Amino acid sequence: MLAGAEAAQEVIDRTRAEPQGTIRMSAPPALIYYFLGDLVARFMVQCPKVHVYLKSFSRPVDVLREGFDIAVRVRFGPSKAATSS
């Protein structure tokens, strides 16, 4: 019984030491192309047991309803012409 407990503790320790699992992420196409693609690729090299599911949408997603863990959105502020008097 002690050997089984030690083996279980080993598995728990390994799991804590190295990130693993799946991250479901959405972002606008241009952001993925110009920024997130390379960033996610580097992350996956550093964390090979983490699978990143990256989906591009030109619309806002409902994170909970659509099952995403992360949604990156881009919003541009008003132009200087619109705010200057």
C-alpha positions in Angstrom: 0.0 0.0 0.0 2.9 2.4 0.8 4.4 1.7 -2.6 1.1 2.7 -4.3 0.9 5.9 -2.3 4.5 6.8 -3.2 3.8 6.1 -6.9 0.7 8.3 -6.8 2.7 11.1 -5.1 5.3 10.8 -7.9 2.7 11.3 -10.6 1.3 14.3 -8.7 4.7 15.8 -8.4 5.5 15.3 -12.1 2.2 16.9 -13.0 2.8 19.9 -10.9 6.4 20.3 -12.2 5.4 20.5 -15.9 2.3 22.3 -17.3 0.1 20.0 -19.4 -3.4 20.0 -20.8 -5.3 22.0 -23.4 -5.8 25.8 -23.7 -8.6 26.9 -26.0 -8.0 30.4 -27.3 -9.6 32.8 -29.7 -8.3 36.0 -31.3 -8.8 38.2 -34.4 -7.1 36.9 -37.5 -4.7 39.8 -37.9 -3.5 39.5 -34.2 -2.8 35.8 -34.7 -0.9 36.5 -37.9 1.2 39.4 -36.7 1.7 38.6 -33.1 0.1 35.6 -31.4 1.3 32.9 -33.9 5.0 33.3 -33.0 4.2 33.8 -29.4 2.1 30.6 -29.1 4.7 28.7 -31.1 7.4 29.7 -28.6 5.1 28.8 -25.7 4.5 25.3 -27.2 8.2 24.7 -27.5 8.7 25.6 -23.8 5.6 23.7 -22.7 5.4 20.6 -25.0 2.7 18.9 -23.0 0.3 21.9 -23.4 -1.8 21.7 -26.5 -2.9 25.2 -27.7 -6.1 25.3 -29.8 -6.0 28.7 -31.4 -9.1 29.7 -33.4 -9.4 33.0 -35.3 -12.7 35.0 -35.3 -13.5 38.4 -36.7 -16.3 38.6 -34.2 -16.3 38.6 -30.4 -16.8 35.1 -28.9 -18.9 34.1 -25.9 -16.1 32.5 -23.9 -18.3 30.4 -21.7 -20.9 29.3 -24.4 -18.3 28.5 -27.0 -15.9 26.8 -24.6 -12.8 29.0 -24.8 -10.4 29.5 -21.9 -9.0 32.8 -23.3 -10.4 35.3 -25.8 -8.1 38.1 -27.0 -9.9 41.1 -28.3 -8.6 44.3 -30.0 -10.2 47.6 -29.7 -9.0 50.8 -31.2 -9.6 54.1 -29.3 -11.0 57.2 -31.0 -8.8 58.8 -33.5 -7.0 62.1 -32.6 -9.1 63.9 -35.2 -12.3 62.8 -33.4 -11.0 63.8 -29.9 -9.1 67.1 -30.7 -10.9 70.4 -30.5 
